[in-house]
Amino acid sequence: MTLRNSWPGPTNVTSTTDARIDLAGLVEGGAVARAGLFPSTLAAIVTARADMNVNVAAFQGIAVQFGGPILLSNDGTMQLPSVLVSPASGTNYYVVYVKQNEQTAPGTDANNLPVLGAALSTTSFALARAALPTGALELATVQVPAGVAATNAVGVTITQTAQFTAGEGGVVPVRNSTELAAWTPADGSLAWQIDQSVLWVRQAGAWSITGGLTPIAVMRRTSTTLAAPNGSYGNLSATAAWTSTGGALRGATYSSGITITQPGWYEVFWTVWMTGTTPSGLIGIAVNASGTPGGDQLHALGPVVSGVVSSGSASSRVYLNANDVLTLWGYGNGAVMTIRAVSTGTEPPQWGARWVAP
């Protein structure tokens, strides 16, 4: 361990390595700065053309080289210095990158120029990445099959793979749950998951939702017939009987029940209307029901009673884990209890779950 010379510091005392290590504290990632693009735009950086090159759009980012971060930028669209090649057979796997060459020690490059390049493997992207030069910042991958004459041809696949970064204490965008899981920073770090529009905070070495478009499922009735049996509990969760049209389904999926994708505390709820002259009974929501649950296993258990409108409504709070499945159950008291069908999908009958806290 070494106490580094400061930057700015005394003339001719602070080395480039000292300066980079000093700067690392300004970039997310802790002692080792997180390389990546600054999220001034979430648009694609590398795009196809009508020839065998690619366009590389303007960007600003950080690479990590010789102990710390270096700032990189491209102020306009440009192309690779060498075109990509379509093989006679098989597939070429390219990883497009940007790098600042350094000839001066500790660098060993041929010059001191910033460069765009593409590492090649005929086998896999993993082997292409293994061929990236030290200090390179990955921007995208390009998969080129045999027999094509342009990167916008059918069969060519360009994937944006540059990770994002931010200043220390900032919010780091990640494209999806895979990118989120790959980043394991210190507690207190923040990430914005782009595909779900969810804000995450790192705590106790794990990610917890803290805001954004948090998970919600509001399933509304369709015109499909639905009824609870007399004298026993019946499953009311049939896929055909419920729709998210006029409701919401975000951060969850529906297939004969609601499958939760993110852990946390949820409010589970239901509101239903009945048909018939004297409907009454009970309705509640089960978590991971195996067989027919009893009433003591149901959340938001509540009665359906007769009145001007025969209806019922209840809600409850429950902690749910990822992949937990919610199902709706009903019990007819003295007769089959038929759940009213609706035609518009916007009337009150509904059931669902809403994330409320980590």
RALINHU-V784491 format. One line per field, one symbol per residue. ss: DSSP state (~ for helix, > for strand, _ for the rest). phi: phi as a letter, one per 30 degrees, with the letter a starting at -180 (. if undefined). burial: I if it has 24 or more other C-alpha atoms within 12 Angstrom, else O. Layout:
ss = ???
phi = ???
burial = ???
This chain:
ss = _______________~~~~~~~~~~~>________>>>_______>>>_____>>>__>>>>>>>__>>>>>>>___>>___________>>>>>>>>>>_____________>>>>>>>>___~~~~~~______>>>>>>>>>___________>>>>___>>_>___>>>>__~~~~~~_______>>>>____>>>>>>__>>>>>>>___>>>>>>____>>>_>__>>>___~~~>>>>>>>>>_>>>___>>>___>>>>>>>>>>>______>>>>>>>_______~~~_>>>>>>>_____>>>>>>>>>>____>>>>>>>>____>>>__________>>>>>>>>_
phi = .bddddbdaeeicddddedddddedcbekidcdddlcdddbcdddcbdbdbccbdcddababccahjadbdbabcadbcddbddbdddaibccccdbbacdbddeddbddaccdbcabdcbccaddddddcddeidcdcacbccddiccadcddjdbcbdbddcbadeidccdbdaddddddcbddejdcbcdddchbccbdbhibcbdblidddabbccdcdddbbcddiadbdcceeddbbddibaabiabbahkccdcbdkdbccaabbcccjdbdalbbabcchdcicddedccchdadcbdaebdaaaabacadbceidccbcbbbdcjadcddddbccicdeeaalabdbad
burial = OOOOOOOOOOOOOOIIIIIIIIIIOIIIIIOIIIIIIIIOOIOIIIIIOOOIIIIIIIIIIIIIIIIIIIIIIIOOOIIIOOIIIIOOOOIIIIIIIIIIIIOOOOOOOOOOOIIIIIIIIIOOIOOIIOIIIIIIIIIIIIIIIOOIIIIIOOOIIIIIIIIIIIIIOOIIIIIOIOOIOOIIIOOIIIIIIIOIOIIIIIOOOOIIIIOIIIIIIIIIIIOOOIIIIOOIIIIIIIIOIIIIOOIIIIIIIIOOIIIIIIIIIIIIIIIIIIIOOOIIIIIIIIIIIOOOIIIOOIIIIIIIIOOOOIIIIIIIIIIIOIOIIIIIIIIIIOOIIIIIIIOOIOOIIIIIIIIIOI
